[in-house]
Each structure stands twice: as structure tokens, then as C-alpha cells.
Amino acid sequence: MTALLERGGRRGRRPRGRPLLHTSYKQDMALLDTPGKRRWLSALLVIAVLAPFMLTDDILQLLAVGFVASIGAIGLNIVTGYAGQISLGHAFFLAIGAYTAAAVSGDPDGKVIGFGVTSILVWLPLAGLAAALAGVIVAPLATRLRGLYLAIVTLGLVFLGEHIFKEWDSLTGGPGVGRPSAVPELFGIRLDEAGAYSKEQKLYLLMLVMLVLFAVLARNLMRSRVGRAFAAVRDRDIAAAIIGVDLRRYKLLAFAISSFYAGVAGALMYTVAGYFDPGSFNLLLSVQFIAMILIGGVATVSGSIMGAMFITLLPRITRELPGVLPFISSESKDTPNVFQVETVLYGLLIIIFLILEPRGLFGIWTRIRNYWKAWPFSY
Amino acid sequence: MKEDVESAPILELADVRLSFAGVTAIDGVSFGVRPNELFAVIGPNGAGKTSIFNVISGVYRPQEGRVTFDGTDLLGRRPHEIASLGVARTFQNVELFANLTVLDNLMLGRHQQLRYGALAGMAWLGRARKAELAARLAVEDIIDFLELEQWRRHTVGLLPYGVQKRVELGRALAQEPKLLLLDEPVAGMNLEETEDMARYILDIREELGIPMILVEHDMGLVMDLADRVLVVDFGVPIALGAPTDIRTDPEVIRAYLGEAS
């Protein structure tokens, strides 16, 4: 046994059938700490990379939006799930990212503000930083307010933002008109124009790379001292201070990082559609993100992705409803219509998950995994 | 022990007064804790024992008096600053991070020892990774010291109360404190658990040499372990001395048993 352990420790290999037997702390602290996780994630990534060459463009477009929404959901999960600061203001930070990116990359001679710097490498970090700055300005509220009170204040942020963006025509184009979204250009290649590959294929791959990057960064952060400090602030703030966590600093950090993610997501989100309207950044958008993390799984990165994909694909499913249930109309002027059903579903799903599976899709996944781990024994 | 008596106190409270809207919680408490001393604070319920701890760790700010730790004035400092100076504590009602594992709770104790920022954490390259590994090794020592091996991966909120108390002690030890404040470490424990905890307290003292202040209702424990005892009643200090003297002090007997009628 000792010889086995020593060998395993040096080579980092483990005996078969003992996926949880770790023989060094390095192994123990690894992000993908079992061979199973490594294998399944690699398989998933291979499928994701091959998907653009097998799926139709409209599905790719939907998945690309889902990937971007996932980045935003991870962002919300950082501040609300990990650090426990309930934020209904996510739509506001998404808007700041979207408008920063659109303005930086926009046509300088167009009707709305634009500076003509189209490289993603420039506008994406800027969009994130602008939103992070807004987050830093809002964060001091979180050091004064808790729970419901903070939720209400961040809710106010959404209405404030919605009003500003609707009135500020020169930046946003005004309600009902909108403006072109950020121009995605990477190393001189326009990703929103068809070339050797279609626009959807290129954007899909861009979003996939971005999602993997931001998901890994978030996972790393959450297993670091910063992530633990977030959880400490969430679970017991007085105890957190007593062991040396600076509450103000970490609430600020949580808002800044979360808003950075939101800014990035906002900047990328509308490049798929090419156009966006100031009316998009309303309370419903914030609620959708709350739904994503509640349905996906609070304080998990993979749960955020599951939830975001689920909520993004939901309209696609409800659109099929009129075929099955003829009394539901697909026209927005009739009642009941699919859009109403969709909104009701968000609320219903939040309630159902909160009552039946508070750990969300991630919790369901863990349960399935544990079942098969123990199979054929019940526990 | 002789030279300890002569050495300068590591913590000194001078004439501390704390009141909440007219209710005086601490009324002129002064004492000093010497290096390597096990100092106990006892008193009836509501005597202000925990308030003294809250003043030392920066949760409450007294209206009058001075609190000096290791040559630094503690008054007006925020709790996390006091923690970084080397004061660690446990709570009367366990204040652990219930959703985290024992390991994460202990690693949180090393928050101050780990010195890297959010960006380094995100990248998880050389510096952060090395620091985390070192912290993990230090935490394993504490797991070994407090015999928490079997609970390492368990979520703290689901553990038995006695184990939770031990984890909380471990978290305080992970801070590598220069002074340890123990608020009723054996409250609600059975005899066996109490004896275990007493053994850990003695081990901390002998192996790690950390001075401690103990607030406790279990008189047997206090009389057996403490070097000196301070008795408070309604925020007022009524006696200070060796356990044997305290036991026979008429003021103390009056406070605990009431006036002879």
C-alpha cells in the first residue's frame, strides 16, 4: 500500500476504481480532481468544438447567445451566489457593457456615438472595465444594506438605467430605434460577416472560447482565498471579519468582478443579433439572470452555465407550444400568447426549483451522478 | 512560570467602560494577560464577559478606557485589522461558515496568511498555487492536532455540535494567533467532550505556547486550567486572582449564590 501511494504521488496516477484517492495535495486541489470529470469535460468540449460544422445556423446562433448568457450568469453567481449580495441590477451592468462596446467599436460617422475601434481585444476589456467601475460605485451600498434592502436598491438601478438609456438618443438611438451592436473584429477578420465560414459559425466559436476562458477564471477565483472570503461574507459576516476578512473590500471586489462579467456578456450578447434597443435592459432581463442561477444552481459555475443554456433555449421550446396547445397564440396581440407563457414560466420555474430542488440543475446532476456512483447499491 | 509573572502583559485593558443607551455592559474593567498565561473571565449570566471579548476583537467600541495588544492600541480598529494583529477567537454559539467543508473553514482561518490578490487567484499560476499548497499543509497540521481527519470533507453545518466547536477552535488556530479568546469552549458539551476540549486547551498551551483568555461557566474547568481568574458581575470586576483565592472570596460567593439572608 505504501509503495502504491508513493508511486501514485510521484506520477500523479491513481489506482483504478479509486477516483477519489488522492495521493498529493496538488491532486486534491485540482480543478478536475477525478479522471471521470476530466474525461467527460473533454468529450463535451470536443462536441462543442465540432458542433458548428454539424448544426444549422439558427441553432448555432441560439447556442452562441446561450454561451454569452452563461458568462453573465457566472457573473451574477459571483456576487449573489458566492458572496451572497442579492443583486437585481444585473441588467444595468449588462447595458453599460453593451453600450461601451458599441460606442467604442461603432461607426464614427454614424447617427450614434462611435469611435471606430473595432478590435475585440480593445472593446471587450473596456466594456468589462466600464461595468466594473459602475459596480465599484454601487458596491458601497452593499456594505450598508443587506438582503431585501439591497435587492430593492439594485432594483432601482435597473429603472434608473432604463430611463437614462431611453433618453440618451445620441448613444442608444432611442427606444424603438436602437443602435448597431459592437463590431466583432479579431486580428483583422470580421466575425459578423460570412466568409469561408458563416457568421454564425465564427461567432459561435468566439463565444465558446470566451465562455471557457471566463468559466475557468471564475472556478479558479472561487477556489482561491478570494472565493472563500466571498463565501465567508455570505455565510457569517461577523465571523468573517473576526478571522480577518475585510468586509467592505470583499463586497466591493464581488461587485466589481461580477459587473466585469456582466459588462463582457452585455458587449458580446448583441453582436449575434447585430442590433439592440435600450428597452432590452429592463427588469425582465435581470429576472432572467436570477432565474438562470436559481434554476442552474446557486454558487456553482457549471450550474450557471446549465441555467443560462436552459433559459436561453426556453423560448425556442415555448414557440412550439401553439402547435400542441392551440389556445395559445403565437401573435403578441392575442391573449394568451407564447410570450406571456414564457414570462409566466420564468416565475413558475423559479418557484418550483426553490421548493423542490434548491440546488438547481446542478443538484439534479449531482444526484444522478451519486446514484450511478453507488449503483447497483442504493447508497 | 516565575519569569512570566514578571513579564509585561501582551494584552492590557485599562478602565474599559461600555454602555448601550444607558445600560452599562462593562463598568471599569482592567486586567492584563501575560505571555503564555491562561486567563479566565467568569461571572453570572449577563455579567459582560462576552462584551469584553467583543471589545477586544473590535465588534463593540467602548466609550472609555484603553485596550492595548502587543504594544498597539486596539480601540477604533475594525475587526479584520485586529485579526491581522494576531487576535483570534471562538464564539459562544458556534459561528462557522455552515455551507463550507471543514477544510474550507480552516483554510479561511489562514486568510490573513495568504497574501495574493483576485487576479492571481483567477490565473492560479505559480504564486497563488504555491501559497494555497503551503496553507493546505499548515491546515493539515491543525486537522491532525485536533483529530478532525474523518470530518475533513464534511459540510460543517451537518456535523455534531462538539465537532463544530473543535472546528471553530481549529479555524482560530489556523490564524497563527498571538492571543486566543475562547468564549465558552465547552458550553453544551457532555463530560467526554469537555474533557477532550480541556486536553486540547492544555495542548495549545504547552505545544504552541499561545496565551489564552477563557470565558466559561464550567467552574471545574476554569479552576483546573486557569492561572488567574477575573470575576465580573453586572459589568463590574469584583475579584482577580489565582483560582484558589477566587473560590473563597466572599464577594464571588455572594455574586454566585446571592446574599445570605
Interface residues (C-beta under 8 A of the other chain):
Chain A: Y25 K26 D28 M29 L217 A218 N220 L221 R223 S224 R225 V226 G227 R228 A229 A231 A232 R234 D235 R236 I238 A239 A240 A241 I242 I243 G244 V245 D246 L247 L253 I257 A299
Chain B: S57 G58 V59 R78 P79 H80 A83 S84 A88 R89 F91 E95 L96 F97 A98 N99 L100 D104 M107 L108 G109 R110 H111 Q112 L114 Y116 G117 A118 A120 G121 M122 A123 W124 A128 A131 E132 L133 R136 L137 E140 R171 A172 Q175
